[in-house]
Amino acid sequence: MSSRKKWFLTVLLLISSFAPGVLWAQEYPTKPITLIIPFGPGGGHDLLFRAVTSVAVDYLGQPILIRLMPGGGGAIGADAGAKAPPDGYTLFAGGNTPSTALPAIEGRGKGPDQMEAICQVNYNPTIMVSRPDAPFKTWKQMMEWVKANPGKVVVGTPGPWSPPDVIWKHLMKETGISVKTVPFDGGGPVILALLGGHVDVGSALPIIYSPYKSTGKILALLTMEEKRLADLPNVPTTAEEGMQGAATLNMLGRSWRGVMAPKGTPRAIIEKVAAAFKKMTEDKSVMAMIKQTGDEIHFLGPDEFAQSWKNEFEVYKELGKAIKK
């Protein structure tokens, strides 16, 4: 066989091996896409992704259907997302707990080596909140009351190893205080427990706290961020409250949300979904909904998101070792 014929056959083989994947990505999607949210209704994940995906059909040609799958701090939904066919029709709405803390510290959930990063949609600082009838009105007063009454304050968290849960574990280890933590399946149920008087202290993201800020039903004690939030100008930051290790606490309190796919999903599909989500987050109707809730968009594409996720994963691995000592 001549060298020219060999070259021609080689080219044909290469084309035949890549063509199916390329054509598949070009045609994708041909049916609705499911987005698994691993937390309960009314939480930050639920509210944000319902707003963003409300215009999915305009940018993908198909709707994105939300499927709530709470439980195990998000691990149940993460497992389901990772086990789905890698065809782009089942995506996962990941975050700190199911995608970083649980896999890094306990080996549950799914980390950056087990799922494909598509895009980060946003991040939020944690706001520490309490019942207005609690025996304290500020963060300092609460800490003093906790020290004087060890084990009596009941703290609701969005689940084991969620950012607020990690913060309380860190505070108890570093300061010697003692509180009783009760895990819930997401931020929405924490607020309901707080409103019902079942817990004394909880946490909320701006998108969850916003509807209650002027009702007097929930008291904001602290914002875990470097600067005060424009929407909450009267709520002090960790540094203003004189908390030791404020920078570390702010990092632990930052809650992000991103879109992921099962391992092995074609890169062309990942890029197509990421591009669509970027356009969705820039849509005027979506921006109006997001602004109304007090939330913000902080978009990262596939490569930036993957690197940020891996960096955080390593930090949580070391943090888990320190907390468990």
C-alpha positions in Angstrom: 0.0 0.0 0.0 1.4 3.4 -0.9 2.1 6.0 1.7 -0.5 8.3 0.2 -3.2 5.6 0.6 -2.1 5.0 4.2 -2.3 8.7 5.0 -5.8 8.8 3.4 -7.0 5.8 5.4 -5.6 7.4 8.6 -7.5 10.6 8.0 -10.7 8.6 7.4 -10.3 6.7 10.6 -9.8 10.0 12.6 -12.8 11.6 11.0 -15.0 8.5 11.7 -13.9 8.4 15.4 -14.6 12.1 16.0 -17.6 12.7 13.8 -20.3 11.1 16.0 -19.3 13.2 19.0 -19.1 16.4 17.0 -22.5 15.8 15.3 -24.0 14.8 18.7 -22.8 18.1 20.2 -24.1 20.1 17.3 -27.6 18.6 17.5 -27.7 18.8 21.3 -30.1 19.3 22.9 -33.0 17.6 21.2 -35.1 17.1 24.4 -35.6 18.8 27.8 -32.7 18.8 30.2 -33.0 17.9 33.9 -31.1 19.9 36.5 -30.8 18.1 39.9 -30.9 20.4 42.9 -29.7 18.5 46.0 -31.6 20.6 48.5 -35.2 21.3 49.6 -37.6 23.9 48.2 -37.2 27.6 48.9 -33.4 27.5 49.5 -30.7 29.5 47.7 -30.1 26.8 45.1 -33.8 26.4 44.3 -34.6 30.1 44.0 -31.5 31.0 41.9 -31.7 28.2 39.4 -35.4 28.5 38.9 -34.8 32.2 38.0 -31.9 31.5 35.7 -33.3 28.5 33.9 -36.7 30.2 33.3 -35.2 31.4 30.0 -33.3 28.3 29.0 -35.5 27.5 26.0 -34.4 30.9 24.5 -30.7 30.0 24.6 -30.7 26.2 24.4 -33.8 25.5 22.4 -35.1 23.2 25.1 -36.3 23.8 28.7 -34.4 22.9 31.8 -36.5 21.0 34.3 -35.7 21.4 38.0 -35.7 18.2 40.0 -35.4 18.6 43.8 -33.5 15.7 45.4 -32.7 16.7 49.0 -31.0 14.5 51.6 -27.6 13.6 53.1 -26.4 17.2 52.9 -26.7 17.1 49.2 -24.9 13.8 48.7 -28.0 12.0 47.5 -28.5 14.4 44.6 -24.8 14.5 43.9 -24.7 10.7 43.6 -27.7 10.7 41.2 -26.1 13.4 39.1 -22.8 11.5 38.8 -24.4 8.2 37.9 -26.5 9.8 35.1 -25.6 9.1 31.4 -22.8 11.5 30.3 -25.0 12.9 27.5 -25.8 16.3 28.8 -29.4 15.6 29.6 -28.9 15.3 33.3 -27.0 18.1 35.0 -26.2 18.7 38.7 -26.5 22.0 40.6 -23.4 21.7 42.8 -22.2 23.7 45.7 -19.8 23.8 48.7 -21.4 21.1 50.7 -22.1 18.2 48.2 -19.2 19.1 45.9 -16.4 20.2 48.2 -16.9 19.7 52.0 -18.6 16.2 52.0 -16.2 14.5 49.5 -13.1 16.3 50.9 -13.9 15.5 54.6 -16.1 12.5 54.6 -15.8 10.9 51.2 -19.5 11.5 50.5 -20.9 13.6 47.7 -18.9 14.1 44.5 -15.7 16.1 44.2 -13.8 17.7 41.2 -12.3 14.3 40.2 -15.7 12.7 39.9 -17.8 15.3 37.9 -17.2 17.7 35.1 -17.2 21.4 35.8 -19.4 23.4 33.5 -19.8 26.8 35.1 -20.1 28.7 38.4 -23.2 30.8 38.5 -22.7 32.8 41.7 -21.5 32.9 45.2 -23.0 34.5 48.4 -21.8 35.4 51.9 -23.5 33.8 54.8 -25.7 35.9 57.0 -26.0 34.8 60.6 -29.6 35.3 61.9 -31.7 34.7 65.0 -35.2 34.9 66.3 -36.1 38.4 67.4 -37.2 37.1 70.8 -33.8 35.5 71.5 -32.0 36.8 74.6 -29.5 38.7 72.4 -29.7 41.3 69.7 -26.1 41.3 68.3 -23.4 38.8 67.5 -21.3 39.8 70.5 -24.2 39.5 72.8 -25.0 36.1 71.4 -21.4 34.9 71.9 -21.4 36.1 75.5 -24.7 34.4 76.1 -23.4 31.1 74.5 -20.4 31.2 76.8 -22.5 31.7 79.9 -25.0 29.0 78.8 -23.1 26.2 77.1 -25.1 23.8 75.0 -28.4 25.8 75.4 -28.4 27.6 72.1 -29.9 25.6 69.2 -28.4 26.4 65.8 -30.0 25.3 62.6 -27.7 24.5 59.7 -28.5 23.7 56.0 -26.9 20.2 56.5 -23.7 18.5 57.7 -20.6 20.2 56.5 -22.5 23.0 54.8 -20.7 26.4 55.1 -22.6 27.4 58.3 -22.1 24.0 59.8 -18.3 24.2 59.1 -18.3 27.7 60.6 -19.9 26.5 63.9 -17.5 23.5 64.1 -14.6 25.8 63.6 -15.9 28.3 66.2 -16.5 25.6 68.8 -13.0 24.2 68.3 -11.2 27.6 68.2 -13.1 29.4 71.0 -14.3 26.5 73.3 -18.0 27.5 73.0 -20.7 24.8 72.9 -23.9 24.9 70.9 -26.4 22.3 69.7 -26.5 22.1 65.9 -29.5 20.7 64.1 -29.0 19.9 60.3 -31.8 20.5 57.8 -32.0 19.8 54.1 -31.2 23.3 52.8 -31.4 26.9 53.8 -35.2 27.2 53.3 -36.1 24.7 56.0 -33.7 26.5 58.4 -35.7 29.7 58.0 -38.9 27.8 58.5 -37.5 26.3 61.7 -36.4 29.7 62.9 -39.8 31.2 62.2 -41.4 28.3 64.0 -39.3 28.8 67.1 -37.6 25.4 66.7 -34.1 26.9 66.6 -32.6 30.0 68.2 -30.0 30.8 65.6 -29.6 30.0 61.9 -28.1 31.2 58.7 -29.3 32.6 55.5 -28.1 33.8 52.1 -29.1 37.2 50.9 -31.6 35.6 48.4 -33.3 33.8 51.3 -33.2 36.6 53.9 -34.3 39.4 51.6 -38.1 38.8 51.9 -37.8 39.0 55.7 -35.5 41.9 56.2 -38.2 44.5 56.8 -40.7 42.2 58.6 -39.0 42.0 62.0 -39.5 38.3 62.1 -35.8 37.5 61.7 -32.9 39.4 63.1 -29.7 39.6 61.1 -26.6 39.5 63.4 -23.6 39.2 61.2 -22.5 39.2 57.5 -19.5 36.9 56.8 -17.9 39.2 54.2 -15.1 41.7 54.0 -17.5 44.7 53.4 -21.1 45.3 54.5 -23.6 44.3 51.9 -25.3 47.2 50.0 -28.7 45.6 50.7 -27.9 45.2 54.4 -26.0 48.4 55.4 -26.7 48.0 59.1 -25.4 44.5 59.5 -21.8 44.4 60.7 -19.1 42.1 59.2 -16.9 39.6 60.9 -14.0 42.0 61.1 -16.2 44.7 62.6 -17.3 42.3 65.3 -13.6 41.7 66.1 -13.8 38.0 65.3 -10.4 36.2 65.2 -9.5 34.7 61.8 -12.2 36.8 60.0 -10.7 36.1 56.6 -10.9 32.3 57.2 -14.4 32.6 58.4 -15.4 34.6 55.4 -14.0 32.0 53.1 -15.8 29.2 55.0 -19.0 31.3 54.8 -18.9 31.9 51.1 -21.6 29.7 49.4 -21.2 29.1 45.6 -23.5 27.4 43.1 -22.3 25.8 39.9 -23.5 23.5 37.2 -21.8 20.1 36.7 -22.1 17.0 34.5 -21.3 13.3 34.9 -17.7 12.4 34.2 -17.1 11.7 30.5 -19.6 14.3 29.2 -18.2 15.5 25.8 -16.3 18.8 26.0 -18.3 20.3 23.2 -21.5 19.8 25.2 -19.9 21.2 28.3 -18.9 24.4 26.4 -22.4 24.6 24.8 -24.1 24.4 28.2 -21.7 26.9 29.8 -22.2 29.4 26.9 -26.0 29.1 27.3 -25.8 29.6 31.1 -23.7 32.7 30.6 -26.3 34.1 28.2 -29.1 33.1 30.7 -27.4 35.0 33.5 -27.1 38.1 31.3 -30.8 38.0 30.2 -32.5 41.2 31.3 -35.5 39.4 32.8 -33.3 37.1 34.8 -31.1 40.0 36.0 -34.3 41.8 37.2 -35.4 38.7 39.1 -32.0 38.2 40.7 -31.7 41.9 41.6 -35.2 41.8 43.2 -34.0 39.0 45.6 -30.8 40.8 46.5 -28.6 38.2 44.9 -25.8 38.6 42.4 -24.2 36.7 39.5 -20.5 35.7 39.6 -20.0 33.6 36.5 -17.0 31.4 35.8 -16.5 29.3 32.7 -15.5 25.6 32.6 -11.7 26.0 33.1 -11.8 28.8 35.7 -14.5 27.1 37.6 -12.7 23.7 37.6 -9.5 25.4 39.0 -11.4 27.3 41.7 -13.2 24.1 42.7 -10.0 22.1 43.0 -8.3 24.8 45.1 -11.2 24.9 47.5 -11.3 21.1 47.7 -7.7 21.0 48.9 -8.4 23.7 51.6 -11.4 21.7 52.9 -9.3 18.5 53.1 -6.8 20.2 55.4 -9.6 22.0 57.4 -11.4 18.7 57.9 -8.2 17.1 59.4 -7.9 20.1 61.8 -11.5 20.0 63.0 -11.5 16.2 63.5 -8.3 16.3 65.7 
